[in-house]
Amino acid sequence: MNKNGYGPQTQPPKYLNDFSKALANEVRILLAEVGKLRDERRALQYEIAELMQMKSKHGAGGEFAPDWRPKPPMVEVPPPPPAVEAPPPAPTPAPPGWRVVHKRPERKARLIKAPPPAPAPAPAPAPPPKPELPAWAQWRPNPLLAPTPVSAPMVMSPAPPVRTGLFGPSTPPPK
């Protein structure tokens, strides 16, 4: 025998058996009702769809529209007699394709109030090049465009500090 008093071969009490049967019967009835309600809902949805289809067919712009009428036959009206027209005016000439460009008036040179100081006397012009030399050897620099000397010598900046990375100094670039 088990702890609760029921063994594998003993029957549960009668009230439990009766309650289970009554509950199963109620569940069966409720399931039948739910199925019936589901069928009614489907029937109502189908009927609504049919009514909407009928409305679209018989409504304005539908298949059986009440405002539809066949087109009246076209009656040909004779054209009015041609009116006497005046000859068209002569076409005006088109504007020319070329445009006129007006030349600007020349500007007057501005008057210089004080002449700038005279530049240093120019050195004597270089002797004419010898014709038997090649063209690159005949070139002479313009003495008026001499480079100006630098007033102060450039100061060399110190070398950049040595960078140390996470694993020590970086490797020098290959040569």
MOMO-V577151 format. One record per backbone hydrogen bond with DSSP energy under -1.0 kcal/mol. NH is the residue of the N-H (numbers start at 1). CO is the residue of the C=O. E is the energy in kcal/mol with one decimal. If there is no record, write none. Layout:
nh->NH co->CO e->E
nh->NH co->CO e->E
This chain:
nh->17 co->13 e->-1.4
nh->18 co->14 e->-2.7
nh->19 co->15 e->-2.3
nh->20 co->16 e->-2.2
nh->21 co->17 e->-1.9
nh->22 co->18 e->-2.4
nh->23 co->19 e->-2.6
nh->24 co->20 e->-2.4
nh->25 co->21 e->-2.1
nh->26 co->22 e->-2.2
nh->27 co->23 e->-2.5
nh->28 co->24 e->-2.2
nh->29 co->25 e->-2.1
nh->30 co->26 e->-2.7
nh->31 co->27 e->-2.6
nh->32 co->28 e->-1.9
nh->33 co->29 e->-2.2
nh->34 co->30 e->-2.6
nh->35 co->31 e->-2.3
nh->36 co->32 e->-2.2
nh->37 co->33 e->-2.7
nh->38 co->34 e->-2.3
nh->39 co->35 e->-2.2
nh->40 co->36 e->-2.4
nh->41 co->37 e->-2.5
nh->42 co->38 e->-2.2
nh->43 co->39 e->-2.2
nh->44 co->40 e->-2.5
nh->45 co->41 e->-2.5
nh->46 co->42 e->-2.2
nh->47 co->43 e->-2.3
nh->48 co->44 e->-2.5
nh->49 co->45 e->-2.3
nh->50 co->46 e->-2.2
nh->51 co->47 e->-2.3
nh->52 co->48 e->-2.4
nh->53 co->49 e->-2.1
nh->54 co->50 e->-2.3
nh->55 co->51 e->-2.3
nh->56 co->52 e->-2.3
nh->57 co->53 e->-2.0
nh->58 co->54 e->-2.5
nh->59 co->55 e->-1.7
nh->62 co->59 e->-2.0
nh->64 co->57 e->-3.1
nh->68 co->65 e->-1.2
nh->133 co->130 e->-1.5
nh->145 co->142 e->-1.1
nh->165 co->168 e->-2.4
